[in-house]
């Protein structure tokens, strides 16, 4: 297995941990608000875990730079998704929400592919 494939797999696993397991301990927040603390804490969870994955494979400063990139990307992807859901009054238990969530996840995974490409 190529090391890049392993890193991409680990980044996807870290995404599941941050988006599902870690987030399950957090209270729901208004991610549609650009400077919402909960949104930034969630993005920081992703950044810290990205750093934890990458630091074993690349220069620590470069790993930190990619973690910051993940933070900024995650912040904006979730913020945009939340604003679309809010603006159109999409219920979280409806089919439309899960379709939007699909694109949200694709953009997150594209961020990891971009990081691996830059490496």
LUMNU-777736 format. One record per residue (C-alpha): residue in three letters; y negated, z, x negated. Coordinates in nm, 2 decimals. Layout:
BEGIN
<node aa="ALA" north="Y" up="Z" east="X"/>
...
//
This chain:
BEGIN
<node aa="UNK" north="0.00" up="0.00" east="0.00"/>
<node aa="UNK" north="-0.34" up="-0.09" east="-0.12"/>
<node aa="UNK" north="-0.57" up="0.21" east="-0.18"/>
<node aa="UNK" north="-0.83" up="0.06" east="0.05"/>
<node aa="UNK" north="-0.58" up="0.04" east="0.33"/>
<node aa="UNK" north="-0.50" up="0.41" east="0.28"/>
<node aa="UNK" north="-0.87" up="0.51" east="0.27"/>
<node aa="UNK" north="-0.93" up="0.31" east="0.60"/>
<node aa="UNK" north="-0.63" up="0.49" east="0.76"/>
<node aa="UNK" north="-0.76" up="0.83" east="0.65"/>
<node aa="UNK" north="-1.11" up="0.75" east="0.78"/>
<node aa="UNK" north="-0.96" up="0.66" east="1.12"/>
<node aa="UNK" north="-0.76" up="0.98" east="1.12"/>
<node aa="UNK" north="-1.07" up="1.18" east="1.03"/>
<node aa="UNK" north="-1.25" up="1.01" east="1.31"/>
<node aa="UNK" north="-0.99" up="1.13" east="1.56"/>
<node aa="UNK" north="-1.01" up="1.48" east="1.42"/>
<node aa="UNK" north="-1.39" up="1.49" east="1.45"/>
<node aa="UNK" north="-1.42" up="1.31" east="1.78"/>
<node aa="UNK" north="-1.13" up="1.49" east="1.95"/>
<node aa="UNK" north="-1.02" up="1.81" east="1.79"/>
<node aa="UNK" north="-1.35" up="1.94" east="1.64"/>
<node aa="UNK" north="-1.56" up="1.82" east="1.94"/>
<node aa="UNK" north="-1.33" up="2.01" east="2.18"/>
<node aa="UNK" north="-1.48" up="2.33" east="2.04"/>
<node aa="UNK" north="-1.83" up="2.22" east="2.11"/>
<node aa="UNK" north="-2.03" up="2.25" east="2.43"/>
<node aa="UNK" north="-2.13" up="1.93" east="2.60"/>
<node aa="UNK" north="-2.48" up="1.82" east="2.49"/>
<node aa="UNK" north="-2.74" up="1.55" east="2.58"/>
<node aa="UNK" north="-2.66" up="1.30" east="2.31"/>
<node aa="UNK" north="-2.90" up="1.06" east="2.48"/>
<node aa="UNK" north="-3.19" up="1.27" east="2.33"/>
<node aa="UNK" north="-3.26" up="1.13" east="1.98"/>
<node aa="UNK" north="-3.31" up="1.47" east="1.81"/>
<node aa="UNK" north="-3.06" up="1.66" east="2.01"/>
<node aa="UNK" north="-2.90" up="1.94" east="1.79"/>
<node aa="UNK" north="-2.56" up="1.88" east="1.94"/>
<node aa="UNK" north="-2.57" up="1.51" east="1.86"/>
<node aa="UNK" north="-2.67" up="1.58" east="1.50"/>
<node aa="UNK" north="-2.40" up="1.85" east="1.46"/>
<node aa="UNK" north="-2.14" up="1.61" east="1.58"/>
<node aa="UNK" north="-2.26" up="1.34" east="1.34"/>
<node aa="UNK" north="-2.26" up="1.60" east="1.06"/>
<node aa="UNK" north="-1.90" up="1.68" east="1.14"/>
<node aa="UNK" north="-1.82" up="1.32" east="1.08"/>
<node aa="UNK" north="-2.02" up="1.30" east="0.76"/>
<node aa="UNK" north="-1.86" up="1.62" east="0.61"/>
<node aa="UNK" north="-1.51" up="1.49" east="0.69"/>
<node aa="UNK" north="-1.59" up="1.14" east="0.55"/>
<node aa="UNK" north="-1.70" up="1.31" east="0.23"/>
<node aa="UNK" north="-1.38" up="1.52" east="0.22"/>
<node aa="UNK" north="-1.18" up="1.20" east="0.25"/>
<node aa="UNK" north="-1.37" up="0.98" east="0.00"/>
<node aa="UNK" north="-1.43" up="1.24" east="-0.27"/>
<node aa="UNK" north="-1.06" up="1.21" east="-0.37"/>
<node aa="UNK" north="-1.10" up="0.84" east="-0.43"/>
<node aa="UNK" north="-1.44" up="0.75" east="-0.56"/>
<node aa="UNK" north="-1.74" up="0.90" east="-0.75"/>
<node aa="UNK" north="-1.86" up="1.21" east="-0.56"/>
<node aa="UNK" north="-2.22" up="1.08" east="-0.54"/>
<node aa="UNK" north="-2.10" up="0.75" east="-0.39"/>
<node aa="UNK" north="-1.88" up="0.95" east="-0.15"/>
<node aa="UNK" north="-2.19" up="1.15" east="-0.05"/>
<node aa="UNK" north="-2.39" up="0.82" east="0.00"/>
<node aa="UNK" north="-2.11" up="0.69" east="0.23"/>
<node aa="UNK" north="-2.10" up="1.02" east="0.41"/>
<node aa="UNK" north="-2.47" up="0.99" east="0.48"/>
<node aa="UNK" north="-2.42" up="0.63" east="0.60"/>
<node aa="UNK" north="-2.15" up="0.76" east="0.84"/>
<node aa="UNK" north="-2.38" up="1.03" east="0.96"/>
<node aa="UNK" north="-2.66" up="0.79" east="1.04"/>
<node aa="UNK" north="-2.43" up="0.53" east="1.19"/>
<node aa="UNK" north="-2.24" up="0.79" east="1.41"/>
<node aa="UNK" north="-2.57" up="0.94" east="1.53"/>
<node aa="UNK" north="-2.70" up="0.60" east="1.64"/>
<node aa="UNK" north="-2.38" up="0.47" east="1.79"/>
<node aa="UNK" north="-2.34" up="0.78" east="2.00"/>
<node aa="UNK" north="-2.70" up="0.79" east="2.09"/>
<node aa="UNK" north="-2.70" up="0.43" east="2.21"/>
<node aa="UNK" north="-2.38" up="0.48" east="2.41"/>
<node aa="UNK" north="-2.51" up="0.79" east="2.57"/>
<node aa="UNK" north="-2.84" up="0.62" east="2.67"/>
<node aa="UNK" north="-2.65" up="0.32" east="2.82"/>
<node aa="UNK" north="-2.43" up="0.56" east="3.02"/>
<node aa="UNK" north="-2.73" up="0.76" east="3.14"/>
<node aa="UNK" north="-2.95" up="0.46" east="3.22"/>
<node aa="UNK" north="-2.69" up="0.30" east="3.44"/>
<node aa="UNK" north="-2.57" up="0.63" east="3.59"/>
<node aa="UNK" north="-2.22" up="0.56" east="3.48"/>
<node aa="UNK" north="-1.98" up="0.84" east="3.57"/>
<node aa="UNK" north="-1.77" up="0.98" east="3.28"/>
<node aa="UNK" north="-1.45" up="0.95" east="3.49"/>
<node aa="UNK" north="-1.50" up="0.59" east="3.59"/>
<node aa="UNK" north="-1.36" up="0.27" east="3.44"/>
<node aa="UNK" north="-1.70" up="0.15" east="3.32"/>
<node aa="UNK" north="-1.74" up="0.46" east="3.10"/>
<node aa="UNK" north="-1.41" up="0.39" east="2.93"/>
<node aa="UNK" north="-1.50" up="0.03" east="2.87"/>
<node aa="UNK" north="-1.83" up="0.14" east="2.71"/>
<node aa="UNK" north="-1.63" up="0.40" east="2.51"/>
<node aa="UNK" north="-1.41" up="0.12" east="2.38"/>
<node aa="UNK" north="-1.71" up="-0.05" east="2.22"/>
<node aa="UNK" north="-1.83" up="0.28" east="2.09"/>
<node aa="UNK" north="-1.50" up="0.33" east="1.91"/>
<node aa="UNK" north="-1.50" up="-0.03" east="1.78"/>
<node aa="UNK" north="-1.85" up="0.03" east="1.63"/>
<node aa="UNK" north="-1.73" up="0.35" east="1.46"/>
<node aa="UNK" north="-1.42" up="0.18" east="1.32"/>
<node aa="UNK" north="-1.64" up="-0.11" east="1.20"/>
<node aa="UNK" north="-1.85" up="0.15" east="1.01"/>
<node aa="UNK" north="-1.53" up="0.26" east="0.82"/>
<node aa="UNK" north="-1.44" up="-0.10" east="0.75"/>
<node aa="UNK" north="-1.79" up="-0.16" east="0.61"/>
<node aa="UNK" north="-1.76" up="0.15" east="0.39"/>
<node aa="UNK" north="-1.43" up="0.03" east="0.25"/>
<node aa="UNK" north="-1.57" up="-0.32" east="0.20"/>
<node aa="UNK" north="-1.87" up="-0.17" east="0.00"/>
<node aa="UNK" north="-1.63" up="0.03" east="-0.21"/>
//
